[in-house]
């Protein structure tokens, strides 16, 4: 199947000193929705631009279906790009914008018209051919930009934060639409975003980038539930990171000391000793009555209860001074966890993950 992208030791250095992309290796399988996720300046857009051909790598390879295209000009790569700005031509109608790239092909006038009509139906804009961009909503303009890219039948479609200019409600709807569209056309999508919700909602696989490197790549469930580094745990979703001391591995788990209490962890780097971080997601913490007995428990005081509609977010200051966040479903009953309420928190061993502390960031930009 066409559309496989593989990056090997890909590096980009600007001005001989600023390392934007630092020797990354990653495979993007054909017909998948693959997301490059990370904060501003992490190197994700530079990576996308190198795949597109807008930036030449300093070193490394960009393999498209096994052929190295690192030094091939953009117009000779069977990839296309959708930008955040959409870049529609205001003087052309929708059909003219979508057909613009076809003017450089050998397709007949009838073939061009047929392909434009097909792709507009695909993005649910059939009947909009004669409208100008100014007559369209933001979501409709985004669909026109997608149609203009897809009409050329690329093996890979690159998307540089294409939902960034839309309001929150419209973005949520288009996240689902975009994933459904990718599944229907069967084209490899490489999507760049800093929005973790977008990445989790749409992706088959996610590569989390930081400081020009890929910290972890995997399915959304794997990267969320099994982060390999403190950065990934902290960036993707809400996480509680507790300073801990690793005391050594035992049968099937690891013994930790947290706030002068002994805990058992069954996930992560179970061989780590000394100073480390213990991570747990808010939805895995259980609130119990004050003084509840048993292992893996911490006493604390409720500092805040935030109503989120379908759930409550509870902030609890625990022994040792750390603030833990946990979520509880809103089942219609009063939860009775007002500020100052003493509680005990249970941190299940199968939800407590051992992570080595992150290395300090380098001076690289991206």
Secondary structure, 3 states (H helix, E strand, C coil): CCCCEEEEEEEEEECCCEEEEEEEEEEECCCCEEEEECCCCCCHHHHHHHHHCCCCCCEEEEEECCEECCCCCHHHCCEEEECCCCCCCCCCEHHHHHHHHHHHCCCCHHHHHHHHHHHHHHCCCCCCCCCEHHHCCHHHHHHHHHHHHHCCCCCEEEEECCCCCCCHHHHHHHHHHHHHHHHHHCCEEEEEECCHHHHHHHCCEEEEEECCEEEEEECHHHHHHCCCCHHHHHHCCCEEEEEEEEEEEECCEEEEEECCEEEEECEECCCCCEEEEEEEEHHHEEEECCCCCCCCEEEEEEEEEEECCCEEEEEEEECCCCEEEEEEECCCCCCCCCCCCEEEEEECHHHCEEECCCCCCCCCCC
